[in-house]
Amino acid sequence: MAASSNRPRRRLTDHPPVTPVAPEEVEALIGAPAAPPARVLERDFAQPLRLGAERQADLRRRLETVLHRASGRFAAELGRPFQIRLDGIREVHADVVREGLAEPLAAARFQSDGEPCWVVWSNEAAVRALETLLCGSAPKSTARALSELEASILLGALEALVRELAGAAGTAVERFQAVTALGTLGTWSEAGPAADPGRIAVDLSLRAGGEETELVVYLPALAPPAAEPLPEALPQHLDPVEVVLSARLGEVEVALSELLLLEHGDVIPLGTPEGGMLAVTVDGFEFARASLGTSEGRLAVRLTEVESPG
């Protein structure tokens, strides 16, 4: 018979109360990594974005509908299957085309809407594809300048791809030229004083033989959507809406110290000269110019210039 222990037995009710642990405390105890801070993208507000979220989504849908056909045409020129995926669409300044580029290049330039545009592929990927086509096997060393024949074949493949994408984007392209050196890449300013530096960068991933490479097509920036014409007649439900019409006689800036010294009888010259034009505003927005006068014993203004509704 086993000897009984002299130690007193603990009852379940003798345990201290259990306090629930919050999820945040659990993460702190196990050392869970903190969430990365939100990333804020830099933006130059001197170059306003032209594509809203809705137009960008629509452009993406249109490009994706032609990717299968574009892949087929690109593959036919290079004699091997390629799978092309759309990674993204960016609004960029044309100067970014040169960023990170180094010779030798595997690229092409073309014209679209009078603006120089480009398509840039990895030189190594282009060399492997071209030697596989011409020699039947991929080379051991892949970074080198393209021969005239290789550049011509590559130009045909890039042109076939770009024409499909540009057609989906609603823009025409022409005058394709192979580019193998930075000196022949050109710049956006070649279009003249009215040149537009805005471009749409179409980022593509090309997959062939287990290898994935990047290719970027720079299309011209899309024009902002045309403003919808105003209705010829005001909708009936807007007829009774009241707005505040004001004629601003003028304004002048004074120092606070001068303002505190003003007394009864002081004269403050306004910014508008005698006989000058007054600004007429509606709810703070200027829409007309007028001259000051009287009508039936009251001050009045005669409209001399009225802005168009646009």
C-alpha positions in Angstrom: 0.0 0.0 0.0 1.5 3.3 -1.0 2.3 5.7 1.7 0.2 8.8 1.6 1.9 12.2 1.2 1.8 14.6 4.1 1.6 17.6 1.7 -1.8 19.2 1.7 -3.7 18.8 -1.5 -4.5 21.9 -3.5 -8.1 22.3 -4.6 -8.9 23.7 -8.0 -10.5 26.7 -6.3 -7.1 27.5 -4.8 -5.7 28.6 -8.2 -5.3 32.4 -8.6 -7.9 33.9 -11.0 -6.8 33.8 -14.7 -6.8 37.2 -16.5 -7.5 37.2 -20.2 -4.6 38.3 -22.4 -5.4 40.8 -25.1 -4.2 40.0 -28.7 -1.9 43.0 -28.6 -0.2 41.6 -25.5 0.2 38.2 -27.1 2.0 39.9 -30.1 4.2 41.8 -27.8 5.2 38.6 -25.8 6.0 36.6 -28.9 7.8 39.4 -30.6 5.5 39.8 -33.6 6.9 42.2 -36.1 5.3 45.6 -36.1 3.3 46.5 -39.2 5.4 48.5 -41.7 4.6 52.2 -41.9 2.3 53.3 -44.7 4.3 54.3 -47.8 3.6 57.7 -49.2 4.6 58.1 -52.8 6.3 61.4 -53.8 4.4 63.5 -56.3 5.3 66.6 -58.3 2.1 68.6 -58.2 3.5 70.8 -61.1 2.8 67.7 -63.3 -0.9 66.9 -62.4 -2.0 63.3 -63.0 -4.3 62.9 -66.0 -5.6 59.4 -65.3 -8.1 59.0 -62.5 -8.7 55.6 -60.9 -11.6 55.0 -63.3 -9.7 55.8 -66.5 -6.7 53.8 -65.3 -8.9 50.8 -64.6 -10.5 51.1 -68.0 -7.1 51.4 -69.7 -5.9 48.3 -67.9 -8.9 46.3 -69.0 -8.4 47.3 -72.6 -4.7 46.4 -72.5 -5.3 43.0 -70.9 -7.8 42.1 -73.6 -5.1 42.3 -76.3 -2.2 40.7 -74.3 -2.9 37.2 -75.6 -2.8 38.4 -79.2 0.2 40.6 -78.5 2.0 37.6 -76.9 1.3 35.5 -80.0 2.6 38.2 -82.4 5.7 38.8 -80.3 6.4 35.0 -80.1 6.0 34.5 -83.8 8.7 37.1 -84.5 11.2 35.4 -82.1 10.2 31.8 -82.9 9.5 30.7 -79.3 6.4 31.0 -77.0 6.2 33.9 -74.7 3.7 34.6 -71.9 3.1 38.3 -71.3 1.6 39.7 -68.1 0.6 43.3 -67.4 2.2 44.3 -64.1 1.0 47.9 -64.0 0.4 51.3 -65.5 2.2 54.4 -64.4 2.1 58.1 -65.3 5.7 59.3 -65.7 7.9 62.1 -67.0 9.7 61.0 -70.2 13.0 61.6 -68.5 12.6 58.4 -66.5 13.2 56.4 -69.7 16.9 56.9 -69.4 17.1 56.1 -65.7 19.1 53.0 -65.0 19.8 52.3 -68.7 23.2 51.1 -69.8 24.7 50.0 -73.1 24.2 47.8 -75.0 20.5 48.4 -75.4 17.7 46.2 -76.7 15.1 48.9 -77.4 13.2 50.8 -80.0 11.8 54.3 -80.5 8.7 55.3 -82.4 6.4 58.2 -82.9 2.9 58.5 -81.5 0.7 61.7 -81.7 3.9 63.5 -82.8 5.7 62.6 -79.6 8.8 60.3 -79.4 8.0 57.1 -77.4 10.0 54.0 -76.5 9.9 50.3 -75.7 12.8 48.9 -73.6 13.6 45.3 -73.0 16.5 43.5 -71.1 19.5 43.2 -73.4 20.4 39.8 -71.9 16.9 38.4 -72.5 16.9 39.8 -76.1 20.3 38.2 -76.8 19.2 34.8 -75.5 16.0 34.9 -77.5 17.7 35.9 -80.7 20.5 33.4 -80.4 18.0 30.7 -79.6 16.2 31.7 -82.8 19.3 32.0 -85.0 21.6 29.3 -83.5 19.2 26.9 -81.9 20.6 27.3 -78.4 21.0 30.0 -75.8 24.4 31.6 -75.4 26.7 31.2 -72.4 27.6 34.9 -72.3 24.5 37.1 -73.0 25.4 40.8 -72.5 26.6 42.1 -75.8 25.7 44.5 -78.6 23.2 43.3 -81.2 24.2 42.7 -84.8 22.2 44.5 -87.6 20.3 41.3 -88.3 19.5 40.7 -84.6 18.4 44.4 -84.2 16.1 44.0 -87.2 14.5 40.9 -85.9 14.1 42.4 -82.5 12.6 45.5 -83.9 9.9 43.4 -85.7 9.0 41.7 -82.4 8.8 44.9 -80.4 6.8 46.7 -83.1 4.3 43.8 -83.2 3.9 44.1 -79.5 3.6 47.9 -79.3 1.1 48.1 -82.1 -1.3 45.8 -80.2 -1.0 47.8 -77.0 -1.2 51.2 -78.6 -4.3 50.2 -80.5 -6.0 49.1 -77.3 -5.0 52.5 -75.7 -6.5 54.3 -78.7 -3.3 55.9 -80.0 -1.6 55.4 -83.4 2.2 54.6 -83.8 4.6 54.9 -86.6 8.3 55.3 -87.6 9.8 52.4 -85.6 13.5 52.5 -85.2 15.9 50.0 -83.4 17.9 51.5 -80.6 21.1 49.8 -79.4 23.0 52.8 -78.0 22.0 55.7 -75.7 23.1 58.2 -78.4 20.2 57.2 -80.6 17.6 56.9 -77.9 16.5 60.5 -78.2 14.6 62.7 -75.8 11.0 63.9 -75.5 12.1 67.5 -76.2 12.7 66.6 -79.9 9.0 67.2 -80.5 9.6 70.9 -80.3 8.5 73.8 -78.0 5.1 72.3 -77.5 6.5 68.9 -76.6 4.6 67.0 -73.9 6.9 65.2 -71.4 4.1 63.1 -70.0 4.1 59.3 -70.8 2.2 56.2 -69.8 4.6 53.5 -68.8 3.1 50.0 -69.4 5.1 47.5 -67.3 5.1 44.0 -68.7 6.5 40.7 -67.5 7.7 38.3 -70.2 8.1 34.6 -69.4 9.8 32.1 -71.7 11.6 28.8 -70.9 11.3 29.3 -67.2 12.9 32.8 -67.3 11.0 36.0 -66.5 12.1 39.4 -67.6 10.7 42.9 -67.6 9.8 45.1 -70.6 8.4 48.6 -70.5 6.4 50.4 -73.2 6.3 54.2 -73.0 3.1 55.5 -74.7 2.1 59.2 -75.0 0.1 60.6 -72.1 -3.6 60.4 -72.7 -5.4 63.6 -73.1 -7.6 64.7 -70.2 -11.3 63.8 -70.8 -13.3 66.4 -72.6 -15.5 68.5 -70.4 -19.2 67.6 -70.8 -21.2 70.3 -72.5 -23.5 72.4 -70.4 -27.2 71.8 -70.9 -28.9 74.3 -73.2 -31.6 74.9 -70.6 -31.3 75.0 -66.9 -32.9 71.9 -65.3 -36.2 72.8 -63.7 -35.3 71.7 -60.2 -32.4 74.3 -60.2 -34.6 77.3 -61.1 -35.4 78.3 -57.5 -31.8 77.9 -56.2 -30.5 81.3 -55.0 -26.9 82.5 -55.3 -25.1 85.5 -54.0 -24.1 88.1 -56.6 -21.4 90.6 -55.5 -19.6 93.5 -57.0 -16.2 94.1 -55.4 -15.3 97.7 -55.3 -11.7 97.0 -54.4 -9.4 95.9 -51.6 -6.2 97.1 -50.0 -3.7 95.6 -47.6 -2.8 97.4 -44.4 -0.5 96.5 -41.5 -2.1 95.5 -38.3 -0.4 98.4 -36.6 -2.0 100.8 -39.1 -5.4 99.1 -38.7 -5.4 99.7 -34.9 -4.7 103.4 -35.5 -7.7 104.0 -37.7 -10.2 106.6 -36.5 -13.6 107.9 -37.4 -13.3 110.0 -40.6 -10.1 108.4 -42.0 -10.1 107.8 -45.7 -8.9 104.4 -47.1 -8.1 104.4 -50.9 -9.2 101.2 -52.5 -7.3 99.2 -55.1 -9.7 100.0 -57.9 -8.9 103.3 -59.7 -11.7 105.8 -60.3 -13.6 104.7 -63.4 -12.0 101.3 -63.3 -13.6 97.9 -63.8 -15.1 96.1 -60.8 -15.1 92.3 -60.4 -18.5 90.7 -60.3 -18.6 87.4 -58.4 -21.1 84.6 -57.7 -20.6 82.8 -54.4 -16.9 84.0 -54.5 -16.2 83.0 -58.2 -15.5 85.9 -60.5 -17.5 85.6 -63.7 -17.8 89.2 -65.0 -16.4 92.7 -65.1 -18.5 95.8 -64.7 -18.4 99.6 -64.4 -19.9 101.5 -61.5 -22.9 103.8 -61.8 -26.3 104.5 -60.4 -29.8 103.3 -61.2 -33.0 104.8 -59.7 -31.0 106.5 -57.0 -29.0 103.4 -56.0 -25.5 102.3 -56.7 -25.4 99.9 -59.6 -23.0 98.2 -62.0 -23.2 97.7 -65.8 -21.7 94.4 -67.0 -19.0 95.0 -69.6 -17.4 91.5 -69.8 -18.9 88.2 -69.1 -16.9 84.9 -68.9 -18.1 82.0 -71.0 -19.9 79.3 -69.1 -16.9 77.0 -69.6 
